[in-house]
Amino acid sequence: MSVYGPVVKIHPVVLASIADSYERRNEGALRVIGTLLGTVEKHTVEVTNCFSVPHNESEDEVAVDMEFAKNMYELHKKVSPSEVIVGWYATGYDITEHSVLIHEYYSREAQNPIHLTVDTALQSSRMNIRAYVSAQMGVPSKTVGVMFSPLTVKYAYFDTERIGVDLLQRTRTSPSRSKGLTTDLEQVGSAAARIQDMLTTVLSYTEDVLSGKVTPDNTVGRFLMDLVNKVPKITAEDFESMLNSNINDLLMVTYLANLTRAQIALNEKLICL
């Protein structure tokens, strides 16, 4: 938990990119570092992208390819202008003396950058992910040091990232550690099953509260009231008519797409004759 400072929200694609960089590191390299990209709000730093930066590190010195980092950031700005440098990451469990030197460089590129550490070696039998912000300490005009204070780390994702995360989780139960993509109908079925399970949990909790088995929680009650108010007031007949209309539109679009694909394939074969 943080002592002070913003909340750091990390997207799954960032963690996947860091793990991939660590697996592809140069022979003999103990860790990899890179630049974190994202957006900064008043009390939140959201990390949505990153890229690795080549560096050489020994016990006595560290050398970072600053020119590579600048060029990569310029290229990223052309694709995602809204993403800015929010800090940097390093694989490993601890903060080293060289981390202070690298952090000084990123302090010139971003205001109050964060430092993210990812334990890709699983030293504690899990991938510990920690975020820090630096603060100067010491006597002014004399010896001044840097202290890294921990921040609160949360995980956020877009809808497209959620699909990939769910697919990766399903590989845990597969003996071959591989899993194919599900069809649209299977995704609808699994989503409906999850909703049904959540509704069953809510109904069970509500019945236990009404029967006196569970002590009421005002926070949960407010969430449930907000959920009920968001449900649109519509009759079963109107809902069924709207659903059938949307399904017919979807089937028509699918049919036209398949017809177009068949005509393109037929045209290619006629040209080759």
C-alpha positions in Angstrom: 0.0 0.0 0.0 1.1 3.5 -0.7 2.4 6.0 1.9 1.4 8.9 -0.4 1.2 9.5 -4.1 -1.1 8.4 -7.0 -2.6 5.0 -7.6 -0.9 3.1 -10.4 -3.2 1.1 -12.7 -1.4 -1.4 -14.9 -2.8 -3.1 -18.0 -2.2 -6.8 -18.8 -0.4 -5.9 -22.1 2.3 -4.1 -20.1 3.0 -7.1 -17.9 3.1 -9.4 -20.9 5.5 -7.1 -22.7 7.8 -7.0 -19.7 7.8 -10.8 -19.3 8.5 -11.2 -23.0 11.4 -8.7 -22.8 12.9 -10.7 -19.9 12.6 -14.0 -21.8 14.4 -12.4 -24.8 17.1 -10.7 -22.8 20.7 -10.9 -23.9 22.8 -13.8 -22.6 24.3 -12.9 -19.3 21.9 -10.1 -18.6 20.4 -10.2 -15.1 17.5 -7.9 -15.7 15.9 -5.7 -18.4 14.6 -2.1 -18.1 12.2 -0.1 -20.2 10.0 2.9 -20.5 6.4 3.0 -19.3 3.8 4.9 -21.3 0.3 5.9 -20.3 -1.8 8.8 -19.0 -1.6 10.8 -15.8 -4.7 12.1 -14.0 -5.0 13.9 -10.7 -4.7 10.9 -8.4 -4.1 8.1 -10.9 -1.3 7.0 -13.2 -2.6 4.5 -15.8 0.2 2.5 -17.6 -1.1 1.2 -20.9 2.0 0.5 -22.9 5.8 0.0 -22.6 8.9 -0.8 -24.5 12.3 -2.2 -23.4 15.5 -0.1 -23.6 18.9 -1.7 -24.2 21.4 -1.3 -21.4 24.6 -2.8 -20.0 25.0 -3.2 -16.3 27.8 -4.4 -14.1 28.7 -4.0 -10.4 30.5 -0.7 -10.9 28.5 1.1 -13.7 25.4 1.1 -15.9 25.0 2.3 -19.5 21.6 3.0 -21.0 20.9 3.6 -24.7 19.2 7.0 -24.3 19.1 7.6 -28.0 17.1 4.4 -28.6 14.7 5.3 -25.8 14.1 8.8 -27.4 13.6 7.3 -30.9 11.2 4.7 -29.7 9.1 7.3 -27.8 8.9 9.5 -30.9 7.6 6.5 -32.9 5.0 5.7 -30.2 3.8 9.3 -30.3 2.9 8.9 -33.9 0.7 5.9 -33.2 -0.7 7.0 -29.8 -0.3 10.7 -29.2 -2.2 10.6 -25.9 0.4 8.3 -24.3 3.2 10.0 -22.5 6.2 8.8 -20.5 5.0 8.1 -16.9 8.1 6.2 -15.6 10.2 3.2 -16.2 10.3 -0.5 -15.2 12.9 -3.0 -14.2 12.7 -6.7 -13.7 13.8 -8.0 -10.3 12.8 -7.9 -6.7 14.9 -5.1 -5.2 15.9 -1.5 -6.0 19.6 -1.3 -6.7 22.1 1.6 -6.7 21.9 1.8 -10.4 18.1 2.3 -10.2 18.8 5.7 -8.7 20.9 6.7 -11.7 18.3 5.5 -14.2 15.6 7.2 -12.3 17.4 10.5 -12.6 17.2 10.3 -16.4 13.5 9.6 -16.4 13.0 12.5 -13.9 14.2 14.7 -16.8 11.7 13.1 -19.2 8.6 13.1 -17.0 7.4 14.9 -13.9 7.6 12.7 -10.8 8.0 9.4 -12.8 7.1 6.1 -11.2 9.4 3.1 -11.0 7.9 -0.3 -11.5 9.6 -3.5 -10.4 8.4 -6.9 -11.7 9.8 -10.1 -10.2 9.9 -12.2 -13.4 12.3 -14.6 -11.7 9.6 -15.5 -9.2 11.9 -15.3 -6.2 9.0 -15.4 -3.8 7.2 -18.1 -5.8 5.0 -15.4 -7.4 5.4 -12.4 -9.7 5.5 -9.6 -7.3 4.7 -6.2 -8.9 5.5 -3.0 -7.0 5.5 0.6 -7.9 7.5 3.4 -6.3 7.9 7.2 -6.5 11.1 8.9 -5.5 11.5 11.7 -2.9 14.7 13.5 -1.9 15.9 13.2 1.7 18.8 14.6 3.6 20.1 18.0 4.6 19.7 20.8 2.1 22.9 22.1 0.4 24.6 19.1 1.9 24.3 15.3 1.6 21.0 14.5 -0.3 19.8 11.0 -1.0 16.8 9.5 -2.7 14.1 7.5 -1.0 11.6 5.3 -3.0 8.2 5.2 -1.4 5.7 2.5 -2.4 2.5 3.2 -4.3 -0.8 1.3 -4.5 -0.9 -0.9 -7.6 -4.2 -1.9 -9.2 -4.9 -3.8 -12.4 -7.1 -2.4 -15.2 -8.0 -3.7 -18.6 -9.9 -2.9 -21.7 -12.5 -5.2 -23.1 -10.2 -6.6 -25.7 -7.5 -7.3 -23.1 -10.1 -9.1 -20.9 -10.6 -11.6 -23.7 -6.9 -12.4 -23.8 -6.7 -12.7 -20.1 -9.6 -15.1 -19.9 -8.0 -17.2 -22.6 -4.7 -17.4 -20.7 -6.5 -18.4 -17.5 -8.2 -21.3 -19.3 -4.8 -22.7 -20.3 -4.0 -23.3 -16.6 -6.4 -26.3 -16.6 -5.2 -27.7 -20.0 -2.5 -30.4 -19.8 -0.9 -29.1 -23.0 -1.0 -25.5 -21.7 -2.7 -24.5 -25.0 -6.2 -23.4 -25.7 -8.0 -22.4 -28.9 -10.2 -19.4 -29.4 -13.9 -20.0 -28.7 -16.6 -19.3 -31.1 -19.0 -16.3 -30.8 -21.8 -18.6 -29.6 -19.6 -20.2 -27.0 -18.6 -16.7 -25.7 -22.2 -15.7 -25.4 -23.0 -18.9 -23.6 -20.1 -18.5 -21.1 -21.1 -14.8 -20.5 -24.7 -15.8 -19.8 -23.5 -18.5 -17.4 -21.3 -16.0 -15.5 -24.3 -13.6 -15.2 -26.5 -16.4 -14.0 -23.9 -17.4 -11.3 -23.6 -13.8 -10.2 -27.4 -13.4 -10.0 -27.6 -16.6 -8.0 -25.0 -15.2 -5.5 -26.9 -11.9 -5.2 -30.2 -13.7 -4.6 -28.7 -16.0 -2.0 -27.2 -13.0 -0.2 -30.5 -11.1 -0.3 -32.4 -14.1 1.1 -29.9 -14.6 3.9 -30.2 -10.9 4.9 -34.0 -11.1 4.9 -34.0 -14.2 7.0 -31.5 -12.8 9.5 -28.7 -15.2 8.7 -26.4 -12.5 7.5 -25.8 -9.0 8.9 -26.9 -6.3 6.4 -24.1 -4.3 4.8 -25.0 -0.8 3.8 -22.3 -0.6 1.1 -23.6 -3.8 -0.6 -27.1 -2.5 -0.3 -26.2 0.7 -2.1 -24.5 -1.2 -4.9 -27.5 -3.5 -5.3 -29.9 -0.5 -5.4 -27.7 1.2 -8.0 -27.7 -2.0 -10.0 -31.5 -2.3 -9.9 -31.9 1.3 -11.0 -29.7 0.7 -14.0 -32.0 -2.1 -15.3 -34.2 -0.6 -18.1 -37.9 -0.9 -17.5 -39.1 -2.9 -20.5 -41.8 -5.6 -20.9 -40.9 -9.1 -21.8 -42.6 -8.8 -25.2 -40.7 -5.7 -26.2 -37.4 -7.2 -25.1 -38.0 -10.3 -27.1 -39.0 -8.3 -30.2 -35.9 -6.1 -29.8 -33.6 -9.2 -29.3 -35.0 -10.9 -32.4 -34.6 -7.8 -34.5 -31.0 -7.5 -33.5 -30.3 -11.1 -34.2 -31.9 -10.8 -37.6 -29.6 -7.8 -38.3 -26.6 -9.8 -37.2 -27.5 -12.8 -39.4 -28.0 -10.5 -42.4 -24.6 -8.9 -41.9 -23.0 -12.3 -41.5 -24.7 -13.5 -44.7 -23.6 -10.5 -46.7 -20.0 -10.9 -45.4 -19.9 -14.6 -46.4 -21.4 -13.8 -49.8 -18.8 -11.1 -50.4 -16.0 -13.4 -49.3 -17.3 -16.1 -51.7 -17.5 -13.6 -54.6 -13.9 -12.4 -54.0 -12.6 -16.0 -54.0 -14.5 -16.8 -57.2 -13.2 -13.7 -58.9 -9.6 -14.7 -57.9 -10.0 -18.1 -59.4 -11.5 -16.7 -62.7 -8.6 -14.3 -63.0 -6.1 -17.2 -62.6 -7.8 -19.2 -65.5 
